[in-house]
Amino acid sequence: MDERPLRSLGKSYPREVGPDMVAGLTQFVEDIRRLSGDFIGIHLGDAEWR
């Protein structure tokens, strides 16, 4: 078994961090962006109505 790809990945991420955690973190960031975008959009909408 060739371990070179694993070693190169190990330099970028701690061993505990796998593709699932990276995907989870990416999804988390996307959720935050979506929520903050909705929040800002709602407040801009309120300002237009007043």
ChimeraX attribute file (.defattr): number of C-alpha atoms within 10 A of each C-alpha:
attribute: neighborCount
match mode: 1-to-1
recipient: residues
	/A:1	3
	/A:2	6
	/A:3	7
	/A:4	9
	/A:5	8
	/A:6	10
	/A:7	12
	/A:8	10
	/A:9	13
	/A:10	14
	/A:11	9
	/A:12	9
	/A:13	12
	/A:14	9
	/A:15	11
	/A:16	8
	/A:17	12
	/A:18	13
	/A:19	9
	/A:20	9
	/A:21	11
	/A:22	12
	/A:23	11
	/A:24	12
	/A:25	12
	/A:26	12
	/A:27	12
	/A:28	12
	/A:29	12
	/A:30	12
	/A:31	12
	/A:32	12
	/A:33	12
	/A:34	12
	/A:35	12
	/A:36	12
	/A:37	11
	/A:38	12
	/A:39	12
	/A:40	12
	/A:41	12
	/A:42	12
	/A:43	11
	/A:44	11
	/A:45	11
	/A:46	10
	/A:47	9
	/A:48	8
	/A:49	7
	/A:50	5
